[in-house]
């Protein structure tokens, strides 16, 4: 599949993107694709361009189509229909579709695992409309899901373009774009070439190859599957014990723990999550929060993460979740101004928790 010959004319092309919190780079052209940046407006960046369209995040727990509201329905089809609506709107304006880009699993969006079949439906619709499908594997590729090298394989699709970076060099700055021969030929047929002074240098190439060898020789895909399944099982046990855990989702070494004030309404517990993250740091365990409400604990450790590491993390989480459920501990924490400033809490902030009596299902 080749790119449309008019792909450089933005006025007649439209692009689609799934994800409300992502960013795609630092060039102005990449920032235009980045919903994360739309809230930052200045003289140089005017927000979301009219030729970029953002599809709803296919989040079965907290999205526009929640599993509890659509029991027995095909959530993949429901979310994919939103992309169909965007395509129809583009055509109604007399324009064409250029491309669709999405992470194969939403990372900054809250560790979201799309419903099975979502990308199959979306890719079919985009390609019928003449667009190309781009998979962002920067954070979720290179074996992190365990059973596959690439996350898009989990949904049985083959993108037209794949972007990859960060883990490719294990800390060394190196990135890559893979595409079909047809798209590569279409690019070169325009009389253009990609040039970078440091691109393709032998040092970066050797490092990237060494990473691939380590993934294979150290059996890191198998490790991601084994440790990921173990952590998921232990987190389920924590969920049965601690009311604050609303949802646990993930694949391999890509997991998210959704912390809530109420499991029925699924109201996010942002302040409680801040407490957990900072207490973890005090215990020398580093986890970050993410998602639109910063209430998702994200688990994306180094691929060499082992069983001993997992046990320590789970035990520490158990300890801190218990602290939150102890009302006297929370009140003491909220009454200590110095501690609030240490954790960047506003003096009037209160941590919302559930009584211990409701801490079990």
N, C-alpha and C positions, 0 to 999 in steps of 0.2 A: 504494500500500500504506500503510495507516495503522498507527500503533503500537497495540499491545494496550491496551485501555482500563484494564487493571489494571497498567500499566507502573510505577506508583509503588509498588506493593506488592512489595517485594523478596523476601518470604518465598515467593511463588509463581512467581517468575520466575528464570531463570538466564541468565547472559551468558557468551559464549565469546570467547576471545582467543587469537590466535596470536602467540607471541614470549615468550622467557624474560627479556629484558633491557630491555624498553621501558618508557617512562613516558608518561602521557597527560595530565598537567597537575598543578596544585597544590591544587585543591579536594579535600576528603576523598572526594567521590564519584568524582572522576577518579583519585585515588590507588588506590581500590579496584580499578580496571581495570588497574593498572600492576604487572606481575610484577616489574619492577625494584625495587619497594619492599617486596616480601614478606620480604626478609631483614632489613629494619629494623623491629624491633618495640619499641614503647614504650607508654606509657599511652594515648596518643591514637590510635596506629595498631597494630592487632592482627595485621597480616599479611593473608594471602589470605582473603577472605570465602568462606563455603561456597557462595555463589551465583555465584561467578566460576569459570570453568573455563578452563584454559590448554592449548591444543593444541600439539603438538610443532612446532618450527620446521621448515618444509619445506626442509631443507638437504640437498641431494644429495651434498655432499662430507663433511660431518661430522655429519649428523643420524642419527636412528634407522634410516632407510632410506638407506644409502649407495649411490651408483652402482656401486661396485666389488663390493658384496655382492648387488646385484639387477640384474645385467646383463640387458638386454632386457625388463625389467619396466616397468610404467607407474608411475613414482614419484609422479606427480601423484595417481593413484588411491589409491596406498598411503597417502600422507600425508592425503588427504581422508578416507580410511576412519577415521582417528583422530578426526576431527571427528564422523563418524557415530556412533562409539562414545560420545563425550561426549553427543551428543543423545539416544541411546538410554538412557544413564544418567540423564539429566535426566527423561525421560518415565517411567522406572521409578519415580522418586520421586514421580510424580504432579504434576510441575511442567511449565511451558512454557518455551520459549526466547524471550528478549527480543531479543537482538541479538548479532551477531558483528562484531568490529572487528579490523583488522590493517593494518599498513603494506603497501602494494602491493609493495614490496621492503623486506626487513628491513635497517634501517640499523644501529642499536646492537647488533643481534643478530649482526652480523658480515658486513654487506654481502651478504646472501643473496638470490639470485634464485630464486623458487619455480619448480618444474617447470611447464612449459607445460600449462595446463588445470587447475591446482590450484584457482584461484579459481572457475573455472566449476563445478567439482564441489562445492566448499564452498558457494558462493552458492545453488546449487540445493537442497542439503540443508537449509540454514538457512531458506530461504524456504518449503520444504515443511513445516518445523516451525513456521512462523508467525513467524519472527524477521526482523529487518531486517539488512541488510549495510552496514557502515560502512567506508569506505576512509580510512586516515590518509595524507594526501599532504603532510604538513607538510615533510618533508625530501626527498621524492622527486618532488614535483610541479613544475609550472611549467616544463615542457620539459626537465628534467634528463636524461630518458632519450633525448632527441634526436628520435626518430621520432614521438613523441606529446607532447602537452601534459601528459597525466596518465599516471602509471605503470600505473594499473589498465587502461588501454586496451591494454597489451601482452598481456593475457590475454583480451581481448574481452569484458569484463564491464562492467556499469553498476551502480554501488552505489546504495543508497537514500539514503545520507548520505555526504558527503565533507567532511573537515576539512582546512583549509589554514592556513598561517601564515608563519613566518619569511621565506622568500624573497619573499613577497607584497609586502613593503614595502622590500626591499633594505636592511634595517637599521632601518627605521622600524617601531615596534610596531603591527602591524595583522594581523588574522586574519579568517577567514571560515568559515562553515558553509553548505554548499549541500545542498539536499534536494529531494525530490519535492513536488509540489503537494499530494498526498494526505497526506503526513506533516505538512506545514506546516498544512494545514487541521485535521488531527487535534489538533495542538498548540493552535491557537487555539480549537477547539471546546470545550476543557476550561476555557475562561474565563481562560486565562493569556496573558501576553505577556512577551517578553524585553525588558528595559530596561537600558541602560548609559549612565551620564552622558556618557561620551566616545564612545560607540558611534556609528558613522555620521557622524562629524564630517567636514567638507569637506576639511580638510588631509590626513587619512589617506586619504580617498577619492581625492583628487587624486594622492597619491603612489602608491597602488596602481594607478591607471589609467596613470600614467607608466611603471611597471614593465611593465605589459602592452604598452604601446606600444614600449618598448625591446626587449622580447623579439621583437616582430614586426619593427620597423624595423631592428634590428641582426642579424636572422637568427640568433638565438641557438639555436634548435632545430637548424638546419643545422650551426652551429658545434659544438654538443654531439655531434652524430653524427660529424662529421669528426674532431674532436680525440679524442673517446672511442675511435673505431675505431683511430686512430693510436697512442694510448697503450696500448691493448690489444695491438696488434701488437708494439710495442716491449717490453712486459712479457713477452710470450711469448718473445721473444728472450732476455730476461734469465733467464727460467725455464730455458731450454736451457743457460744458462751457470752458473747458481747453484743449488746443490742445496737451499738453504734455502727456495726458493719452491715450495710444494706445489700451490697452486691460484691461478688468476686468474679472476675472474668479474665480470660487470657489464653495464651498458647505458649508452651515452652517457657522461656525466660522473658516473657512479656506479659506481666500481670498487672491488674489494677484492683485496688480495694476501695470501694465507694463508701465513704463515711456519711451517715445521715443522722438527722435529729429524730426522724420518725420513719419507720419502715413502711408504714401504710401510705403516707403522702410522699415519701422519698425526698423530703426536704433536705438539701445538702447541709452538712455541718462543717462550715468553713473554719470557724474558730476552733472547733475541736480538732480539726485536721492540723491547724497550725501548732496546737499544743503537742500533738503526737509527733510531728516532724521535728520540733525543737527538742523535745524530750529524747527522741531517738538520737539526735546529734550529741546530747549530753552523755548518752550511753555508748557513744562512738559507733553508732550505726547510721549510715547515711541513706536516707530515702527522701525523695522530693514529692511535692504535691503538684497536681496538674488538673486540667479540665477547666471548663468555663467558670466554675465556682471554686476552683482550687480545693476541692474536697476529695480528690482521688489520690491515694498513695500509689505511686508508680514503682513497679519492680522491674528494672531493666539492668541487672548486674553484669559484671564481666562474665564472659562465657566460661571462664574457669571456676566460677562459683560452685562450691561443693556442699556436701551434706552437712558438714560441721558448720559452715557459714549459715546455711539455711536454718539449722536448729537454733543457733544463736539469735538470728533475726526474729524467728517466731516466738522464742521465749521472751525477748525484749518487747515485742509488740503486745504479747499477753500481759506483761507487767504494766505497760503504759495504758492499755485499754482498761485495765482494772482500776488504775488511778483515776481515770475520767469518770468511772461509775461510782467512785467514792465521793459523795456529795461534799463531805467535810474537806477533803483534799482540794476539790475544785474551788470551794469558797475561799479557802486559805490562799490559793493561787490568785484568785481574782482580787483579793484584798491586799495583795502585796504589790505596791506600785512599782517598786524596783524590778521585780520579776516581769511585770507586764512590759516595762520599757525594754528589758533585755530581749523579750520575744517579739518586740515591735507591736504590742497590743495597745489599742487606745485605752486610756484610763477608765472609760465607761463601759468597755467591752465585758461581756459575760460569756462564759462557755456554756452552751446549752447541752444538757445531758439528760439521760433517762435514769430514773431511780434504779437502784440495784435490783429491786424486785422484778423489774422488767428486762433484766439483762439476759434472760434466756428465752429461747423460743418455746 
